[in-house]
């Protein structure tokens, strides 16, 4: 639940505000008068609000004046059962700590930056004679230079394409680079200088890398002048082919410069931040400029109360949270003048280790850039509001279709994916009033023994079946479950029933997977919130399958004491045709919707998103298990040695097939480790002392 939903929280409304005031007054008795951060916690220990103050005692005292507070804050005080504080050396340090805690705890009464995506960066390796360019997410590693951030993967891909076109840098992995014996297609289309087959010297390639770094640092005019001089010199020397190649690079550089919709002349690194508000909601548009280039823009929709969050309040909270995990540039251009601009600049300067300025431009190119970003913010918010209206209509249709007591705010969709029971994963996808809530997605690696045959060795101990041999592996056979018969509720195996559900053969047991996922998901929820008073409970549960799957799922939920949760099974129609799905509910006959019904399309999207997430999760797990299957079983082989082996031999299979002398010749692998690796794959084949000399 976002802070905008807090005024409708009936649980807090029933609590007397005076009880919360008494908690705050008791905390004030030992509250210091120094800068710091305070947290208001509810009865469960969850954070209701996180705030910072120059004087903790003076700031917290204001919450005891209950009649002077807006309705939202009165509800916050009413729910307060405990307070915690952390003192800091300055108010700027308190601002940084406050932003970190807000992003970590996500208190319902704070303005929240709802963005759980990391930012992509451009990577240029430094630990290779021929550096590689590529995109990178996550923690930065040694041995590489990073440029960015970029607003999207599309933006960083555009820059990589430009670097390939203008500077002919390679983008292939080291393993591919070392295995090439002739140039790849990128060389043919003039996007790479083919260092893998020595079509360019190390010195010349180093020159290209230096020019690329100059380009990324904003020194484009210097590069253009140098390239122009090289082209003229080549033409005078009658090296027309080389002159034409340099000409193409100059054209590519000019094309890249002309792609930016807005530019900031004379500004190297800066962010342009503009806010637009309408209908009680906000959109913040951020343009990232690095090295004078536009690295793209991103829209943010902070969560806040509709009535008492002005643009200055939203922008202040937004900036501190935006730069909590993002290095701030030297200049931040803002669409609004902020009362605490000096404090924010001081905090960002403290975080960056250099001076950071906040500026609200009134004229010139910087003002034009702000107006352009504000236009983008307005248009993005209009689209967002239109989508929210359409989403509300669809959710209203779901409520009427399934006779729900109220319009669902949270719909959970479950699916699983596996191959013959291996690398089995169950997933939960969540949707609500603002579309898919990807931050709430969950994936469950199936770890229980029930219902899974793994490596042809394991069956469900309570399945009542037996293991039989088959040409394609081993299969769980469940007696008493045949065509058209429902399985025992909560039992194992999947019979051919209910509009196209999968059969019980094939090494995987979808019922057992569903049981494990539900027990882990709802068992944890019941442990954390036995009264079911929180906002993390679904208003509707969708599962993939027919009547049999619904019956089994209802039995599992009954065991957990959750019989009242609305549940619907979605079964594909004949030939698994989209648009002919059957919807099964307990106590109701299965129904189909008209093929062009918008609610049908919406339910299909929910089902397809769960299927996509399940397949993606399974594939990632399968790839991880394949890369870990052999080398990680060798004692003493860690990530560094594994990387050296894969870089040298190209694959785990290459390591397995390598002879002892080949292993000895691998860089960074000593004689003892070479012997150990060879002995692992060829027990008894390594003669004593054969690795010496």
GUTOR-984592 format. One line per 3 residues: number of its first residue (from 0); their letters; for each residue y, x, z of C-alpha. Coordinates in steps of 0.2 Angstrom, whole numbers. Each point is the difference from the previous one (the first is absolute). Layout:
N
NUM> a> Y/X/Z; ...;
END
This chain:
693
0> xxx> 0/0/0; 17/7/-4; 15/-1/11;
3> xxx> 7/-14/-11; -15/-11/6; 4/4/19;
6> xxx> 12/-15/3; -15/-12/-4; -12/9/12;
9> xxx> -4/-15/11; -9/11/13; 16/10/4;
12> xxx> 10/-16/0; -10/-7/14; 3/15/12;
15> xxx> 15/-1/11; 13/13/-5; 3/3/19;
18> xxx> -17/9/2; 5/12/-14; 17/3/8;
21> xxx> -8/4/17; -11/13/-8; 15/8/-8;
24> xxx> 10/0/16; -14/8/9; -1/14/-13;
27> xxx> 19/2/2; -2/6/18; -6/17/-6;
30> xxx> 8/0/-18; 10/16/-3; 17/1/-8;
33> xxx> -5/12/-14; -4/-2/-18; -18/-5/-5;
36> xxx> -11/-14/-7; -7/-15/9; -15/-11/-4;
39> xxx> -2/-18/4; -18/-5/2; -9/-17/1;
42> xxx> -15/-5/11; -12/9/-11; 10/16/-1;
45> xxx> 5/-2/-18; 18/5/-4; 12/-14/-2;
48> xxx> 16/11/-3; 4/18/-1; 18/5/2;
51> xxx> 11/16/3; 15/2/11; 13/13/5;
54> xxx> -1/-7/17; -17/-8/4; 5/-10/16;
57> xxx> 16/-7/-8; -9/-5/-16; -15/-8/8;
60> xxx> 11/-9/13; 7/-10/-14; -17/-9/-2;
63> xxx> 2/-8/17; 15/-10/-6; -12/-13/-8;
66> xxx> 14/-13/-4; 9/13/-11; -15/4/-10;
69> xxx> -5/-8/-17; -15/-11/0; -11/14/-8;
72> xxx> 4/12/14; -2/-13/13; -18/-3/-6;
75> xxx> -2/19/1; 5/1/18; -11/-15/4;
78> xxx> -15/9/-6; 4/17/8; -13/4/14;
81> xxx> 3/19/1; 13/13/-5; -3/18/-4;
84> xxx> 14/14/-4; 0/17/-7; 16/11/3;
87> xxx> 7/11/-13; 13/14/-1; 12/-10/-11;
90> xxx> 2/-16/-8; -4/7/-17; -17/6/7;
93> xxx> -2/-18/7; 3/-7/-18; -13/11/-7;
96> xxx> -13/-5/13; 4/-18/-1; -3/0/-19;
99> xxx> -17/9/3; -5/-12/13; 5/-15/-11;
102> xxx> -10/5/-15; -15/4/12; 0/-15/11;
105> xxx> 8/-13/-12; 8/-11/14; 3/-18/-6;
108> xxx> 18/-1/5; 6/16/-8; 6/1/-18;
111> xxx> -15/8/-9; -2/10/-16; -15/-7/-7;
114> xxx> -6/14/-11; -17/8/3; 0/10/-16;
117> xxx> 2/19/0; 11/8/-13; -6/10/-15;
120> xxx> 6/18/-2; -1/12/-15; -11/15/4;
123> xxx> 1/17/-7; -13/12/6; 4/18/5;
126> xxx> -17/7/4; -5/3/-18; 5/12/-14;
129> xxx> 3/-16/-11; 8/-13/11; -5/-18/-2;
132> xxx> 11/-16/1; -6/-16/7; 4/-15/11;
135> xxx> -4/0/19; 0/-12/14; -3/3/18;
138> xxx> 2/16/11; 8/15/-9; -11/16/-1;
141> xxx> 3/18/-1; 0/9/-16; 10/-13/-10;
144> xxx> 18/-5/-3; 5/-19/2; 14/-9/-9;
147> xxx> 5/-18/4; -3/-12/7; -2/-12/-15;
150> xxx> 2/-19/1; -17/-3/-8; -15/8/-9;
153> xxx> 8/-6/-16; 15/10/3; -9/16/5;
156> xxx> -11/-2/-16; 15/-1/-11; 6/16/8;
159> xxx> -16/9/-3; -1/-6/-18; 18/8/-2;
162> xxx> -6/16/8; -15/1/-12; 11/-4/-15;
165> xxx> 14/12/4; -8/14/10; -18/-1/-6;
168> xxx> -8/1/17; -18/-4/3; -5/-15/10;
171> xxx> -19/3/1; -9/4/16; -6/18/4;
174> xxx> -18/-4/-3; 4/-7/-18; 12/15/-3;
177> xxx> -14/13/3; -13/-9/-10; 10/-1/-16;
180> xxx> -5/10/-15; 12/-8/-13; 17/-10/2;
183> xxx> 0/-18/5; 9/-14/-9; 16/2/10;
186> xxx> 2/17/-9; -2/-9/-17; 13/-12/4;
189> xxx> 12/13/7; -1/-5/18; -8/16/6;
192> xxx> 1/19/-4; -19/2/3; 0/14/13;
195> xxx> -19/-4/3; -4/9/-16; 14/13/1;
198> xxx> 11/-8/-14; 15/6/11; 2/15/11;
201> xxx> 2/-1/19; 18/7/-1; 5/-14/-13;
204> xxx> -9/-13/10; 9/5/15; 17/-1/-9;
207> xxx> -5/-18/-5; -3/-4/19; 16/8/5;
210> xxx> 9/-11/-13; -9/-16/6; 6/4/18;
213> xxx> 17/2/-6; -1/-17/-9; -7/-9/16;
216> xxx> 14/8/10; 14/-7/-11; 4/16/-11;
219> xxx> -3/-9/-17; 16/6/-9; -6/18/4;
222> xxx> -17/-3/-8; 8/-8/-15; 11/15/-3;
225> xxx> -14/12/2; -12/-10/-12; 14/-1/-13;
228> xxx> 3/18/1; -19/3/-2; -1/-12/-15;
231> xxx> 14/9/-9; -7/17/3; -17/-6/-7;
234> xxx> 8/-7/-15; 10/16/-3; -17/10/1;
237> xxx> -7/-12/-13; -13/-7/13; 3/-17/-6;
240> xxx> -16/-7/8; 5/6/18; 18/-6/-4;
243> xxx> -7/-18/-4; -10/0/16; 15/4/11;
246> xxx> 10/-13/-10; -13/-13/5; 1/5/18;
249> xxx> 19/-2/0; -2/-17/-8; -12/-5/14;
252> xxx> 13/6/13; 14/-10/-8; -12/-15/0;
255> xxx> -4/2/18; 19/1/5; 4/-16/-10;
258> xxx> -14/-10/8; 9/-3/17; 9/-16/1;
261> xxx> 12/6/13; 5/18/3; 10/9/14;
264> xxx> 10/14/-7; 3/15/12; -13/-8/12;
267> xxx> -16/10/3; -10/-10/13; 5/-17/5;
270> xxx> -6/-17/4; 9/-16/-5; -4/-14/12;
273> xxx> 7/-18/-4; -4/-16/9; 1/-18/-5;
276> xxx> -3/-16/11; -3/-18/-5; -9/-15/8;
279> xxx> -3/10/16; -9/14/-8; 5/18/-5;
282> xxx> -4/12/-14; 4/18/1; 0/10/-16;
285> xxx> -2/19/1; 3/12/-15; -7/18/3;
288> xxx> 10/14/-8; -7/17/1; 7/15/-10;
291> xxx> 13/-12/-8; -15/-10/-8; -4/-18/4;
294> xxx> -17/0/8; -2/-19/-1; 4/-14/11;
297> xxx> -9/-11/13; 3/-17/7; -2/-4/19;
300> xxx> 0/-16/9; 2/3/18; -6/-13/12;
303> xxx> 12/-8/12; 7/-16/8; 9/-11/-13;
306> xxx> 15/-4/11; 7/15/9; -4/15/-11;
309> xxx> 16/5/-9; 0/13/-14; 6/14/11;
312> xxx> -14/-3/13; -13/-1/-14; 6/16/-8;
315> xxx> 1/10/16; -18/-5/5; -6/3/-18;
318> xxx> 7/18/-1; -7/6/16; -17/-6/-5;
321> xxx> 1/5/-18; 3/19/5; -13/0/14;
324> xxx> -13/7/-12; 11/5/-14; 11/15/-1;
327> xxx> 18/-6/-1; 11/7/-14; 17/8/3;
330> xxx> 9/-15/-6; -4/-19/3; 11/-12/-10;
333> xxx> 1/-18/8; 6/-17/-6; 7/-4/18;
336> xxx> 10/9/12; -10/2/16; 7/0/18;
339> xxx> -13/13/5; 2/11/-15; 5/15/10;
342> xxx> -15/-2/11; -13/-2/-14; 7/15/-9;
345> xxx> -2/10/16; -18/-6/2; -4/4/-18;
348> xxx> 8/17/1; -10/4/16; -16/-6/-10;
351> xxx> 4/10/-16; 6/16/8; 16/-1/-11;
354> xxx> 15/-10/-2; -3/-18/-6; 15/-11/-5;
357> xxx> 1/-19/-1; 13/-6/-12; 6/-18/-6;
360> xxx> 9/4/-17; 15/-10/-5; 2/6/-18;
363> xxx> -6/12/-13; -18/3/-6; -7/-1/17;
366> xxx> 7/-18/2; -7/-4/-17; -17/6/6;
369> xxx> 1/-11/15; 5/-15/-10; -15/3/-12;
372> xxx> -12/1/15; 8/-16/8; -3/-9/-16;
375> xxx> -18/6/0; -2/-6/18; 7/-17/-4;
378> xxx> -12/-3/-15; -15/7/10; 4/-13/14;
381> xxx> 2/-14/-12; -17/4/-7; -7/1/17;
384> xxx> 7/-16/6; -7/-9/-16; -17/7/3;
387> xxx> 1/-5/18; 4/-18/-5; -15/0/-12;
390> xxx> -11/8/13; 5/-14/13; -5/-13/-13;
393> xxx> -17/8/-3; -3/1/19; 5/-18/2;
396> xxx> -13/-4/-14; -13/10/10; 3/-10/16;
399> xxx> -2/-17/-9; -15/5/-10; -10/6/16;
402> xxx> 8/-12/12; 7/13/11; 10/-5/15;
405> xxx> 15/10/-6; 6/11/-14; -10/16/1;
408> xxx> 10/16/5; -14/12/-1; -15/-2/-11;
411> xxx> -15/13/1; -12/3/-14; -16/10/2;
414> xxx> -11/9/-12; -12/14/-1; -6/13/-12;
417> xxx> -15/12/-1; -13/7/-12; -18/-3/6;
420> xxx> 7/-1/18; 8/18/-1; 18/3/3;
423> xxx> 2/-18/6; 17/-6/5; 7/-17/6;
426> xxx> 18/-3/-2; 13/-12/6; 15/-5/-11;
429> xxx> 15/-9/8; 13/-12/-9; 14/-9/7;
432> xxx> 17/-8/-4; 6/16/-8; -15/4/-10;
435> xxx> -13/13/4; 2/8/16; -7/17/-4;
438> xxx> 4/8/16; -12/-12/8; -15/4/-12;
441> xxx> -15/7/9; -16/8/-6; -16/2/9;
444> xxx> -13/13/-4; -17/-9/4; -8/11/13;
447> xxx> -13/-12/8; -18/1/-5; -2/-19/-2;
450> xxx> -2/-6/-18; 2/17/-9; -13/11/-9;
453> xxx> 8/17/0; -9/14/-10; -15/-12/-1;
456> xxx> -4/3/18; 8/-14/11; -2/-19/1;
459> xxx> 7/-13/11; -10/0/16; 3/-19/3;
462> xxx> -3/-5/-18; -17/-5/2; -4/8/-16;
465> xxx> -10/15/-6; 4/15/-11; -9/1/-17;
468> xxx> 1/13/-13; 8/-3/-16; 4/11/-16;
471> xxx> 19/0/4; -1/2/18; -5/-10/15;
474> xxx> 4/-18/3; 1/-11/15; -11/-16/-2;
477> xxx> 4/-14/11; -14/-13/1; 5/-18/1;
480> xxx> 16/2/-10; -2/-5/-18; 9/-9/-14;
483> xxx> 11/-14/7; -3/3/18; 13/6/13;
486> xxx> -4/15/10; -1/-1/19; 18/-1/7;
489> xxx> 6/18/3; -16/6/-8; -2/13/-13;
492> xxx> -2/2/-18; 9/-10/-14; -9/-13/-9;
495> xxx> 4/-7/-18; 10/-15/6; 18/-7/1;
498> xxx> 7/2/-17; -4/17/-5; -2/10/16;
501> xxx> -9/16/-1; -19/1/3; -8/8/15;
504> xxx> -8/14/-10; 9/16/-4; 0/10/16;
507> xxx> 15/-8/8; 2/-15/12; 16/-9/-2;
510> xxx> -3/-12/15; -3/15/12; 16/9/-7;
513> xxx> 10/-16/3; -7/-2/17; 5/18/4;
516> xxx> 18/-2/-7; 3/-16/9; -6/7/16;
519> xxx> 10/15/-1; 16/-9/-6; 0/-15/11;
522> xxx> -9/8/15; 14/13/1; 13/-14/-2;
525> xxx> -8/-10/14; -1/15/11; 19/3/-3;
528> xxx> 6/-18/0; -13/-11/9; 12/-14/1;
531> xxx> 4/1/-19; 18/-1/4; 6/14/-12;
534> xxx> 4/-1/-18; -15/10/-7; -11/-15/-2;
537> xxx> -4/-8/-17; 4/-18/-4; -13/1/-14;
540> xxx> -15/11/-3; -7/2/-18; -16/8/-4;
543> xxx> -9/3/-16; -16/-11/-3; -7/-17/1;
546> xxx> -7/-12/13; -12/13/6; 13/13/4;
549> xxx> 11/-14/8; -14/-5/11; -4/18/6;
552> xxx> 19/3/3; 2/-15/10; -15/5/11;
555> xxx> 7/17/3; 17/-7/4; -8/-13/12;
558> xxx> -9/15/9; 18/7/3; 7/-16/6;
561> xxx> 11/-3/-15; -7/-16/-8; 18/-7/-2;
564> xxx> 6/13/-13; 1/-8/-17; -12/8/-12;
567> xxx> -3/-2/-19; -13/8/-11; 5/3/-18;
570> xxx> -15/0/-12; 2/4/-18; -6/-13/-12;
573> xxx> -13/1/-14; 0/16/-9; 12/6/13;
576> xxx> 14/-7/-10; 18/1/8; 7/-18/1;
579> xxx> -17/-8/4; -1/5/19; -7/-11/13;
582> xxx> 8/-1/17; -11/-3/15; 5/-6/17;
585> xxx> -10/-6/14; -3/-18/1; 8/-3/-17;
588> xxx> -8/-1/-18; 4/15/-11; 15/-2/-11;
591> xxx> 7/7/-16; 18/0/-5; 8/-3/-18;
594> xxx> -1/15/-10; 19/2/-1; 4/-4/18;
597> xxx> 13/12/7; -10/0/17; -16/5/-9;
600> xxx> 9/15/-8; 7/5/17; -18/-1/8;
603> xxx> -7/10/-14; 13/13/3; -4/1/18;
606> xxx> -19/2/-4; 3/13/-14; 11/10/11;
609> xxx> -13/1/14; -13/5/-14; 12/13/-7;
612> xxx> 3/7/18; -19/0/3; -5/9/-16;
615> xxx> 14/13/2; -5/3/18; -18/2/-5;
618> xxx> 4/12/-14; 10/11/11; -14/0/13;
621> xxx> -13/4/-13; 11/14/-8; 3/7/18;
624> xxx> -19/0/3; -4/8/-16; 12/15/3;
627> xxx> -7/1/18; -18/-1/-5; -6/18/-1;
630> xxx> 13/13/5; 5/-8/16; -18/1/6;
633> xxx> 0/19/0; 4/7/17; 16/10/1;
636> xxx> 7/-7/-17; 17/-7/4; 13/-7/-11;
639> xxx> 7/17/-5; -17/7/-5; -4/-16/-9;
642> xxx> 16/1/-10; -3/18/-5; -18/-5/-6;
645> xxx> 6/-15/-9; 14/9/-9; -12/14/-5;
648> xxx> -15/-10/-5; 8/-16/-5; -11/-12/10;
651> xxx> -13/-1/14; -14/0/-13; 7/17/-7;
654> xxx> -1/7/18; -18/-7/2; -5/8/-16;
657> xxx> 9/17/3; -10/16/3; 3/11/14;
660> xxx> 9/13/-10; 11/-14/-7; 4/-6/18;
663> xxx> 4/18/5; 13/1/-14; 9/-16/6;
666> xxx> 17/5/7; 1/-2/19; -19/-1/2;
669> xxx> -8/14/10; -18/6/-2; -5/-9/16;
672> xxx> 7/-17/-6; -7/3/-17; -17/2/7;
675> xxx> 2/-15/11; 5/-11/-14; -14/6/-11;
678> xxx> -13/-2/13; 6/-18/3; -3/-5/-18;
681> xxx> -15/12/-2; -10/1/16; -10/16/1;
684> xxx> 6/6/-17; 13/13/7; -8/16/4;
687> xxx> 5/10/16; 16/11/-3; 1/-6/-18;
690> xxx> 18/-5/2; 5/18/5; 7/12/-12;
END
